Amino acid sequence: MKKLKTDCFNPLFSHIYVEKSMLNHPLCGKILKNFPKAKVITIEHYKDVFNRRKQSYNKQNMAKNLILAQSHGSVIYKGAKVCQSFGNDNFYYTSCMRNCIFDCEYCYLKGMYPSGNMVIFINIEDTFKELEGMLKDKSIYLCVSYDTDLLAMEKVTGFVKKWIEFTKEHPNLTIEVRTKSGDLSFFKENEAVSNVIYAFTISPNLVVDEYEHNTASMESRIKAASYANSLGHKIRLCFDPMIYIPDWKRHYEDMIDKCFAGIDKDSLLDVSVGSFRISQDYLKKMRRDMPKSSVAQFPYVNKGGVYQYPEGLMQEMEDFMEKKLLEYISQDKIFRWEDDNE
């Protein structure tokens, strides 16, 4: 796919919109210090910018602006059916941000939001307060990095460190931090916590180069996962979503071999396997916005409102991945989306 030229666009976060109610929040000042050349614009509500009509998600992705906002109401949601729960009954997710610093061509966010700009809800203390109330009654498994990549923005927000500190104080809470980052320094600077799981999405470099724009390379992610694992952090490998590409078996087999050449299989927590799938409503918008995208325009089949690969292809891809993984790890460490959501 021919990539859009970026030399005619503003630099990343050249404009930062701040809700008036958040101007005096301590985190607001800390974030703004990271972007001394940015033009700061005060607004009443983030939706005045983020939800404007006739925005171009793809063009905004080339020159993202940042919006610092306050979240309101409940921000802890039941896990979606297209996501893996890893056998956890009380499976939830939360969103401290909207949109992602990375630009994965197949990402459901492209179909979910009207804007390519990023929103950071800086009143994270209110999320913790809501969660504390829920934790009085039950244990919770919480994904904190599905609608963004928190680790990739950690130097700006410090959110992952805040989540670590909160989770340490609540033994009946387990969090998953999912990432495509290759940052090593974070794991050296932060202690390993038993109920904090770092889930690295690993893809063959052909998928990275074609569809996962601006993310770390396959080798960098494997290196980061291996390093974190060696320091005692709980590591999960996510081979999800698998993307159908030319000569896919060779690429995915090579990826698995490289993963386990660098990562200790015995201390690895588990792995997830799943082929690409997406809500029918999200894909409809993505196809309209990305007419030349091979991953958006693929002839998927609709099953219960979720587009996925044809049954035979999906089964072949996931069976192949599972068989290959069994060369390195036991069956009980492999979670498949279709099995997890029957």
C-alpha positions as CSV (number, residue, x, y, z in Angstrom):
1,M,0.0,0.0,0.0
2,K,1.3,3.4,-0.9
3,K,1.9,5.5,2.2
4,L,0.7,9.1,2.5
5,K,3.5,11.7,2.5
6,T,4.0,13.3,5.8
7,D,6.2,16.3,5.0
8,C,3.1,18.5,4.5
9,F,1.7,17.8,8.0
10,N,2.4,19.4,11.4
11,P,4.6,17.5,13.8
12,L,3.1,15.1,16.4
13,F,1.1,16.9,19.1
14,S,1.8,20.3,17.6
15,H,-1.6,21.4,19.1
16,I,-2.8,20.3,22.5
17,Y,-6.4,20.9,23.6
18,V,-7.0,21.1,27.3
19,E,-10.4,21.1,29.0
20,K,-10.8,24.1,31.4
21,S,-11.6,21.9,34.3
22,M,-8.3,20.1,33.9
23,L,-6.0,23.1,33.6
24,N,-4.9,23.0,37.2
25,H,-4.7,19.2,37.5
26,P,-1.1,18.3,38.4
27,L,-0.7,15.8,35.6
28,C,-1.8,18.5,33.0
29,G,1.3,20.6,33.7
30,K,3.6,17.5,33.7
31,I,2.3,16.4,30.3
32,L,2.6,19.9,28.8
33,K,6.2,20.1,29.8
34,N,6.9,17.3,27.3
35,F,5.8,19.5,24.4
36,P,7.2,23.0,25.0
37,K,6.6,24.1,21.4
38,A,3.0,22.9,21.2
39,K,0.2,25.4,20.9
40,V,-2.1,25.0,23.9
41,I,-5.8,25.6,23.2
42,T,-8.4,25.7,26.0
43,I,-11.8,24.0,25.4
44,E,-14.9,23.3,27.3
45,H,-15.3,19.6,26.5
46,Y,-13.1,17.1,24.6
47,K,-16.0,16.1,22.4
48,D,-16.1,19.6,20.9
49,V,-12.9,18.6,19.1
50,F,-12.9,14.8,19.1
51,N,-16.5,14.3,17.9
52,R,-16.6,17.0,15.2
53,R,-18.3,15.9,12.0
54,K,-16.4,15.2,8.7
55,Q,-13.0,14.5,10.2
56,S,-10.4,12.5,8.4
57,Y,-9.2,9.8,10.7
58,N,-6.3,8.8,8.3
59,K,-5.1,12.3,7.8
60,Q,-5.2,13.1,11.5
61,N,-3.1,10.0,12.1
62,M,-0.3,11.7,10.1
63,A,-0.3,14.7,12.5
64,K,-2.0,13.7,15.7
65,N,-3.1,16.4,18.1
66,L,-3.5,15.7,21.8
67,I,-6.6,16.4,24.0
68,L,-6.3,16.4,27.8
69,A,-9.7,15.7,29.3
70,Q,-11.7,14.6,32.3
71,S,-13.6,11.3,32.3
72,H,-17.1,11.3,33.7
73,G,-19.3,8.5,35.1
74,S,-18.4,4.8,35.0
75,V,-15.2,4.0,33.1
76,I,-14.9,0.3,34.0
77,Y,-16.6,-1.9,31.3
78,K,-17.4,-5.6,30.9
79,G,-15.0,-7.3,28.5
80,A,-16.1,-7.4,24.9
81,K,-16.8,-10.8,23.2
82,V,-14.1,-10.3,20.6
83,C,-11.5,-10.1,23.4
84,Q,-10.0,-13.0,25.3
85,S,-10.8,-13.3,29.1
86,F,-8.1,-16.0,29.7
87,G,-10.6,-18.0,31.8
88,N,-11.4,-15.1,34.1
89,D,-15.0,-14.7,35.2
90,N,-14.9,-11.0,36.3
91,F,-13.3,-9.7,33.1
92,Y,-13.3,-6.0,32.6
93,Y,-11.4,-3.3,30.7
94,T,-10.9,0.4,31.1
95,S,-9.7,3.2,28.9
96,C,-7.4,5.9,30.2
97,M,-6.9,7.1,26.6
98,R,-8.8,7.1,23.4
99,N,-6.7,6.2,20.3
100,C,-3.1,5.2,20.1
101,I,0.3,6.6,19.3
102,F,0.7,3.7,16.9
103,D,-1.1,3.3,13.6
104,C,-2.1,-0.3,13.0
105,E,-4.0,-0.5,9.7
106,Y,-6.3,-3.3,11.0
107,C,-7.1,-1.6,14.4
108,Y,-10.7,-1.5,15.3
109,L,-10.2,2.1,16.7
110,K,-10.3,3.3,13.1
111,G,-13.8,2.1,12.9
112,M,-14.8,3.1,16.5
113,Y,-13.8,6.8,16.7
114,P,-14.5,9.8,14.4
115,S,-11.1,11.3,15.1
116,G,-7.5,10.2,14.8
117,N,-6.5,12.6,17.6
118,M,-5.6,11.2,21.0
119,V,-7.5,11.8,24.2
120,I,-5.8,11.4,27.6
121,F,-8.2,11.3,30.6
122,I,-5.9,12.7,33.2
123,N,-8.1,12.2,36.2
124,I,-7.0,8.6,36.7
125,E,-7.6,8.9,40.4
126,D,-11.3,8.8,39.7
127,T,-10.9,5.5,37.9
128,F,-9.1,4.1,40.9
129,K,-11.9,5.2,43.1
130,E,-14.5,3.5,41.0
131,L,-12.4,0.3,40.9
132,E,-11.9,0.3,44.7
133,G,-15.7,0.1,45.1
134,M,-16.0,-2.9,42.8
135,L,-13.1,-4.7,44.5
136,K,-14.9,-4.7,47.8
137,D,-17.2,-7.4,46.4
138,K,-15.1,-9.5,44.1
139,S,-11.8,-10.2,42.4
140,I,-11.3,-8.5,39.1
141,Y,-9.3,-9.1,35.9
142,L,-8.8,-5.8,34.2
143,C,-7.3,-4.9,30.8
144,V,-6.0,-1.4,31.0
145,S,-4.5,-1.1,27.5
146,Y,-6.9,-2.2,24.9
147,D,-8.0,1.1,23.4
148,T,-4.4,2.5,23.3
149,D,-0.8,1.5,24.1
150,L,-0.2,2.8,27.6
151,L,3.4,1.5,27.7
152,A,4.3,3.4,24.5
153,M,3.0,6.7,26.2
154,E,4.5,6.0,29.6
155,K,7.2,8.7,29.4
156,V,4.4,11.2,28.8
157,T,1.7,10.1,31.3
158,G,3.3,7.7,33.9
159,F,0.0,5.8,33.9
160,V,1.5,2.3,33.9
161,K,3.5,3.1,37.0
162,K,0.4,4.4,38.7
163,W,-1.4,1.2,37.8
164,I,1.4,-0.8,39.3
165,E,1.2,1.1,42.6
166,F,-2.6,0.7,42.7
167,T,-2.5,-3.0,41.9
168,K,0.1,-3.7,44.6
169,E,-2.3,-2.4,47.2
170,H,-5.2,-4.6,45.9
171,P,-4.3,-8.3,45.8
172,N,-7.7,-9.2,44.4
173,L,-7.0,-7.2,41.2
174,T,-5.0,-8.5,38.3
175,I,-4.3,-6.1,35.4
176,E,-3.0,-6.8,31.8
177,V,-0.9,-4.1,30.0
178,R,-0.9,-4.9,26.3
179,T,1.8,-3.4,24.1
180,K,3.6,-3.4,20.8
181,S,6.4,-1.3,22.3
182,G,10.0,-2.4,22.5
183,D,10.9,-0.2,25.5
184,L,13.5,-1.9,27.8
185,S,14.0,0.9,30.3
186,F,10.6,0.6,31.9
187,F,11.1,-2.9,33.1
188,K,14.5,-2.1,34.6
189,E,13.0,0.9,36.4
190,N,9.9,-0.7,37.8
191,E,9.6,-3.7,40.1
192,A,7.9,-6.9,39.1
193,V,4.5,-7.4,40.6
194,S,2.8,-10.8,40.7
195,N,-0.7,-9.5,39.6
196,V,0.6,-7.3,36.8
197,I,0.8,-9.0,33.4
198,Y,2.6,-7.5,30.4
199,A,1.1,-8.8,27.1
200,F,3.3,-8.4,24.1
201,T,1.5,-8.6,20.8
202,I,4.0,-10.3,18.4
203,S,3.7,-10.2,14.6
204,P,5.9,-11.3,11.8
205,N,7.9,-8.4,10.3
206,L,5.9,-8.6,7.1
207,V,2.8,-7.7,9.1
208,V,4.7,-5.1,11.1
209,D,6.0,-3.4,7.9
210,E,2.7,-3.5,6.0
211,Y,0.1,-3.0,8.7
212,E,1.5,-2.0,12.1
213,H,2.9,1.4,11.3
214,N,5.2,3.1,13.8
215,T,5.3,0.1,16.1
216,A,8.5,-1.7,17.3
217,S,9.9,-4.4,15.1
218,M,9.2,-8.1,15.8
219,E,12.8,-8.4,17.1
220,S,12.5,-5.4,19.4
221,R,9.3,-6.7,20.9
222,I,10.8,-10.1,21.5
223,K,13.9,-8.5,23.1
224,A,11.7,-6.4,25.4
225,A,9.6,-9.4,26.4
226,S,12.7,-11.5,27.0
227,Y,14.3,-8.8,29.1
228,A,11.2,-8.2,31.2
229,N,10.8,-11.9,31.7
230,S,14.4,-12.2,32.9
231,L,13.7,-9.5,35.6
232,G,10.7,-11.5,36.9
233,H,7.8,-9.6,35.3
234,K,4.9,-11.7,34.2
235,I,4.9,-12.0,30.5
236,R,2.2,-13.1,28.1
237,L,2.7,-13.4,24.3
238,C,-0.2,-12.5,22.1
239,F,-0.2,-14.0,18.6
240,D,-3.4,-12.2,18.0
241,P,-4.6,-11.0,15.6
242,M,-3.0,-13.4,13.0
243,I,-3.2,-11.7,9.6
244,Y,-3.4,-13.6,6.4
245,I,-0.4,-12.7,4.3
246,P,1.5,-14.3,1.4
247,D,3.4,-17.4,2.6
248,W,1.9,-17.0,6.0
249,K,3.0,-20.3,7.4
250,R,6.7,-19.6,6.8
251,H,6.4,-16.1,8.4
252,Y,4.5,-17.3,11.5
253,E,6.7,-20.3,12.0
254,D,9.9,-18.2,11.8
255,M,8.3,-15.8,14.3
256,I,7.6,-18.5,16.8
257,D,11.1,-20.0,16.5
258,K,12.6,-16.5,17.2
259,C,10.3,-15.9,20.1
260,F,11.4,-19.1,21.9
261,A,15.0,-18.6,21.0
262,G,14.9,-15.5,23.1
263,I,12.3,-16.0,25.7
264,D,12.4,-18.6,28.5
265,K,9.4,-20.9,27.9
266,D,9.3,-22.2,31.4
267,S,8.8,-18.8,33.1
268,L,6.4,-17.5,30.4
269,L,2.9,-17.1,31.8
270,D,0.9,-18.1,28.7
271,V,0.1,-17.2,25.1
272,S,-3.0,-16.2,23.2
273,V,-3.9,-17.2,19.6
274,G,-6.5,-15.7,17.5
275,S,-7.1,-14.7,13.8
276,F,-8.3,-11.2,12.8
277,R,-11.9,-10.4,13.8
278,I,-13.8,-7.2,14.0
279,S,-17.2,-5.8,14.6
280,Q,-19.3,-5.4,11.4
281,D,-20.0,-1.7,12.2
282,Y,-16.3,-0.9,12.6
283,L,-15.2,-2.6,9.5
284,K,-17.9,-0.8,7.5
285,K,-16.3,2.5,8.4
286,M,-12.8,1.3,7.8
287,R,-13.6,0.0,4.3
288,R,-15.0,3.4,3.5
289,D,-12.0,5.3,4.9
290,M,-9.3,2.9,3.5
291,P,-10.4,1.7,0.0
292,K,-6.9,0.6,-0.9
293,S,-6.2,-1.3,2.3
294,S,-5.8,-5.1,1.7
295,V,-6.5,-5.9,5.3
296,A,-9.7,-3.8,5.4
297,Q,-11.0,-5.0,2.0
298,F,-10.4,-8.7,2.5
299,P,-13.6,-10.7,1.8
300,Y,-14.3,-11.7,5.4
301,V,-17.5,-13.6,6.5
302,N,-20.0,-12.2,9.0
303,K,-20.7,-14.4,11.9
304,G,-23.1,-13.0,14.5
305,G,-22.1,-9.4,13.7
306,V,-18.3,-10.1,13.8
307,Y,-16.3,-10.2,10.5
308,Q,-13.6,-12.9,10.5
309,Y,-11.8,-15.1,8.0
310,P,-13.8,-17.9,6.3
311,E,-14.1,-20.9,8.7
312,G,-11.7,-23.1,6.8
313,L,-9.0,-20.5,6.6
314,M,-9.4,-19.4,10.2
315,Q,-9.2,-22.9,11.5
316,E,-6.2,-23.7,9.4
317,M,-4.3,-20.6,10.6
318,E,-5.1,-21.1,14.3
319,D,-4.5,-24.9,14.2
320,F,-1.1,-24.3,12.5
321,M,-0.2,-21.8,15.2
322,E,-1.3,-24.0,18.1
323,K,0.6,-27.0,16.6
324,K,3.8,-25.0,16.3
325,L,3.5,-23.6,19.8
326,L,3.1,-27.1,21.2
327,E,6.7,-27.7,20.2
328,Y,7.7,-25.3,22.9
329,I,5.0,-25.1,25.6
330,S,2.2,-27.2,27.1
331,Q,-1.4,-27.1,26.0
332,D,-2.6,-25.5,29.2
333,K,-0.6,-22.4,28.4
334,I,-2.3,-21.8,25.1
335,F,-5.5,-19.8,24.9
336,R,-7.5,-19.6,21.7
337,W,-10.2,-17.0,21.2
338,E,-12.7,-19.4,19.8
339,D,-12.3,-21.8,22.7
340,D,-12.4,-18.9,25.2
341,N,-15.7,-17.6,24.0
342,E,-17.9,-20.6,23.2
